[in-house]
Amino acid sequence: MNSFWDLFKPEELIRYGGKFLLIAIVFLENGIFFGFFLPGDSLLFTAGLLCYLGVLDMELGNLILWIAGAATGGYYAGYLFGMKTGEALYNKPDSLFFKKKYITTAEDFYKKYGGLALVMGRFLPIVRTFAPILAGVVKVRPLVFTGYNILGAVLWPMLIVTAGYYVGKIFPDALKYLDWIVIGFIVVTTVPIVNNWRKDKKKKQAEGGV
């Protein structure tokens, strides 16, 4: 670790915090509204890679189950928050840790894909955090929410953690290029969010010009 800021890299978070910090971050990022800035996909990919390399002392299957459990719990926390006080987010002023556009982005995604947004949203930053809160706000039936919650919580680490694990297996030197891999993850997962914001902005401008 060369500097204080290196501690916030996915690799360093796992090296120094172990599985318990990994699980805590997954829980917070999956439904706690101030956790949207935490690493998600890149953290899971790195966990899979470090699992193969033996840095993270866990079997792949157990790692996926731990992450799935934390992701499920995070979604339930967000869902209950949305049911109780989530509507207040629409009146909450913008701050460093919250922007109204975050929840409107999740809302647009939910309107487009319905319940599947709770599964697909796992693979998109910001949407992943606010989708369960929105589900609570609109009072999605608990049984329906539970089904989508568990499905997404299992698929998310199964795909991304496993990808990191097998990248490590196929490319033994992948750890040397981890910073670039993480940047690639951030770019790929952020592009759909940025495009949605741009479309929404153009739509509002067009409606305002009518």
N, C-alpha and C positions, 0 to 999 in steps of 0.2 A: 504494500500500500504506500504510494508515494505522497499522497496528500489527504487532507480531511475529506475532500469531496469524493475521493475514490471509495470511501465507505458506503456511499449511496449507489454504487454500481451493483447490479444483480449478483455478480460473482462474489464481491466482498460481503454483501449482505448475508449470503449463504455461508461463506467461509467463517465469518465471525459470529453470526447469529444462529447458525444451524437450522434444523428443521422447525424449531419453535418460532423463530422470527419469520421464517418462510410462511408458516401457517397463519401467523398473526397478520402478515401483510396481505395474504390472499383473502382472509376474512374481511379486513377493512376495505380492501379495494372492491369487494363484491357486495356493495350495498350501503356502506357507511359514507354519506355524501361528501365528507371532507377527505376521503381516501382515494378520490379519482386520480390524483397525481402520482400515486404509488405505481411501481412497475408491475405489470401483469403478465402479458404474453412473454416478454423478454425474460422475466424472472422464472417462469415455468420452463422455458427452453433451456435456460442456464442450469436450472435444477436437474433437468434430465441429463444434460451433458456432464455435470459434476457427479451425478449418481453413477454414471458409467465409469468415470475416472476414479471413483472411490473416495472423492473428496467429501461427498455427502453419503454418509454410511447408512444407506437404506436400500432395500430391494425396490426395483422399479414398480412392481405391483403395489407395494405398501405406500410408496411415495404418491402414486396416483390416488389411492384411497384417502390418504391424509389430506391431500389438496382438494379432492372432491368433497370431503366432509366439511372443510373450512369454507369452501365456495358455497355449499348448500346453506351453512349457517349464516354466512354473510348475506345471502339473498333473503333469508327469512327475517333477519334483522332489518334490512331495507324495506321489506314488504310491511312489517309491523309498524315501522316508522312512518311509512306512507299512509297507512290506514289511520294512524293516530294524529299525526301532525304534518303530513306531507304537503297538504294544500297550502300551508304557510310558506312553503318554498317559493310559490309563485309571487308572493309579496315580499320576499326577502331581498334586501338590496344587494347588489353585486359587491363582492369582496375578493380578497386574495385567494380564498379557498372556495369561492362559489360564484358562478355566473349563471344568470337565468337561461342563457343559451344552452347550457349543459342539459337542463331538464327538458327544454323544448326540443332539443336534438333527440333525446330519448323518446319524447312524446311522438314526434314525427315518425321515428323508426317503428314505434309500437303501432301507430295507426296504419302503417303500411303493411306490417307483417303479422299483426295480432299477437296471439300467444307465442308464436314461434320467435318473436323478438326476444323472449326470455332465454331462448336457446342460442339463437344467432348472435344476440347482443353480448354473449360471453366472449366473443372473439373481437370485440371492438371496444377500445378504451372509451371512457366516459359513459357510453351507452351501458356498458357492463355495470357501472356503479349506480346509474340512475334508473335503469329499467325496472328493477324490483320495487324501488320507491314509487315509481309511477303506477306499477301494478297494484300497489296498496292504495294509492290515491283513487284509482278508478274502481276499486273494490273487486278485483278478479277473485273468483271463487277459490277458497283455500285448497280444495282438492285439485282443481285445475292448475293452480299455481305450483303446488307441490310436484305434480307430474313434470311440468316444464322445468322446474327448478332442478330436480334430480337428474333429468336427462342432460341438461346443459352442463351441470356440475361434473358429470362423469365424462362427457365428450370432450370438454375443454382440456383438462389435463391429459386425457388419454391420447389426444392428437398431438398436443404441443410438447408435453413432457417426453412422450415417446419419440417425437421427432428429434429433440435434443439428445436423447439417449443414443439413438442410432446414428446421428451425425458424429457423435464422439466415437462410436464403434467403427464407422467407415473412414473417418478422417481423424486419426489420433492427434494431429496437431491443431485441431479446431480451436482449442483453448487460446492459442496465440492470436487468433483472429476474432475472438469473442466480442471485442468492442465494436467491430464492423458488423458483425452478425446482429448485435443488439440494435445498432443504428438502423440496419435494414428492417428489423421487426418494427421499430418505431415508425419509420416512414410508411411501410406497407399498411400498418393498422391505422395510421393517422389520416392517410389520404381520403378514405371514404367519409370520415367525419368532416374534414375541411371542405370536401365537395358538397356535402349536405348543407353546411353553413352558407356556402356561396350560393347554392340554389335557393335556399330559404331567403337570403338577403335580396337576391334578384327578384324573387316572387313578391316580397313585401314592397320593393321599390316599384314594381310594375303595378301592384294594386294601389299604391299610393299615388301613382301618376294617372290613374283612371279618373 
